Amino acid sequence: MDSDPDQALVSRHRSGDRAAFPLLVARYQRPLYNAAYRVLGNADDAADVTQDVFMRISQRLDDYDDRYRFFSWIYRIALNAALNLARHNGHAEPLEDDDAVEDPHADPEWRAAQAELSARVQAALMKLRVGDRAVLVLRHFSECSYLEIAAILEIEEKTVKSRLHEARMRMRELLGELHPA
């Protein structure tokens, strides 16, 4: 476990090293925000969820069981917070412009096409049930393995595969419906 940088930072934090926690935040802030944004479809809500998650983690870091991957633990907390907010809000949140990092050397037509594609994908995601959004976001936007998704969602790996297959099918249908004429 000594070779795991997350475990090392958690150990340092538990030992009183106040510089360790900001390093964990820097490591996971963007991935957690991206996952929350894809579930919620709202930049402000995603930022709030991300901030709330780090506050919870700072208060509960002693509860973390280091027999498990820190990545799975923190993602489970973030995903549950985003899913809870999505359920509370219903899933009719207004879509905002995607804040994806753009290539400054790309031509305007390429950027416009990418923005249109991103908006279509986000619109389709927002029409899915929150559970479908969760598996798609974890697999395709957070690039988690099936095993990691199973750990985060606390379900069997074969259930992840099944849910992911069904969610992809629904996503394809929705993207077809949202295809510009």
Backbone hydrogen bonds, N-H to C=O, Kabsch-Sander energy under -0.5 kcal/mol:
donor,donor_aa,acceptor,acceptor_aa,energy
4,D,1,M,-1.6
8,A,4,D,-2.2
9,L,5,P,-2.2
10,V,6,D,-2.6
11,S,7,Q,-2.6
12,R,8,A,-2.4
13,H,9,L,-2.5
14,R,10,V,-2.8
15,S,11,S,-1.5
16,G,13,H,-1.7
17,D,12,R,-2.6
18,R,16,G,-1.0
20,A,17,D,-1.4
21,F,17,D,-0.5
23,L,19,A,-0.8
24,L,20,A,-1.5
25,V,21,F,-2.4
26,A,22,P,-2.5
27,R,23,L,-1.8
28,Y,24,L,-1.8
29,Q,25,V,-2.6
32,L,28,Y,-2.4
33,Y,29,Q,-2.4
34,N,30,R,-2.8
35,A,31,P,-2.2
36,A,32,L,-2.6
37,Y,33,Y,-3.0
38,R,34,N,-2.3
39,V,35,A,-1.6
40,L,36,A,-2.8
41,G,37,Y,-3.8
46,A,42,N,-2.4
47,A,43,A,-2.4
48,D,44,D,-2.4
49,V,45,D,-2.8
50,T,46,A,-2.5
51,Q,47,A,-2.5
52,D,48,D,-2.7
53,V,49,V,-2.7
54,F,50,T,-2.0
55,M,51,Q,-2.0
56,R,52,D,-2.6
57,I,53,V,-2.8
58,S,54,F,-2.3
59,Q,55,M,-1.5
60,R,56,R,-1.8
61,L,57,I,-1.1
63,D,60,R,-2.0
64,Y,60,R,-0.7
64,Y,61,L,-0.8
66,D,64,Y,-0.8
68,Y,65,D,-2.0
73,W,69,R,-1.7
74,I,70,F,-2.9
75,Y,71,F,-2.3
76,R,72,S,-2.2
77,I,73,W,-1.9
78,A,74,I,-2.3
79,L,75,Y,-3.2
80,N,76,R,-2.5
81,A,77,I,-2.1
82,A,78,A,-2.5
83,L,79,L,-2.9
84,N,80,N,-2.6
85,L,81,A,-2.2
86,A,82,A,-2.5
87,R,83,L,-2.6
88,H,84,N,-2.3
89,N,85,L,-2.7
90,G,86,A,-0.9
96,E,41,G,-0.6
106,A,103,D,-1.8
111,R,107,D,-2.0
112,A,108,P,-2.5
113,A,109,E,-2.5
114,Q,110,W,-2.6
115,A,111,R,-2.5
116,E,112,A,-2.3
117,L,113,A,-2.5
118,S,114,Q,-2.8
119,A,115,A,-2.4
120,R,116,E,-2.3
121,V,117,L,-2.6
122,Q,118,S,-2.8
123,A,119,A,-2.6
124,A,120,R,-2.4
125,L,121,V,-2.8
126,M,122,Q,-2.3
127,K,123,A,-0.7
127,K,124,A,-0.9
128,L,124,A,-0.7
128,L,125,L,-1.3
133,R,129,R,-2.3
134,A,130,V,-2.2
135,V,131,G,-1.7
136,L,132,D,-2.1
137,V,133,R,-3.0
138,L,134,A,-2.5
139,R,135,V,-2.1
140,H,136,L,-3.0
141,F,136,L,-0.7
141,F,137,V,-1.6
142,S,137,V,-2.5
144,C,138,L,-3.2
149,I,145,S,-2.6
150,A,146,Y,-2.5
151,A,147,L,-2.0
152,I,148,E,-2.7
153,L,149,I,-3.0
154,E,150,A,-1.1
155,I,150,A,-1.8
160,V,156,E,-1.8
161,K,157,E,-2.1
162,S,158,K,-2.0
163,R,159,T,-2.9
164,L,160,V,-2.8
165,H,161,K,-2.2
166,E,162,S,-2.3
167,A,163,R,-2.7
168,R,164,L,-2.5
169,M,165,H,-2.0
170,R,166,E,-2.2
171,M,167,A,-2.4
172,R,168,R,-2.6
173,E,169,M,-2.0
174,L,170,R,-2.4
175,L,171,M,-2.9
176,G,172,R,-2.1
177,E,173,E,-2.0
178,L,174,L,-2.0
179,H,176,G,-0.7
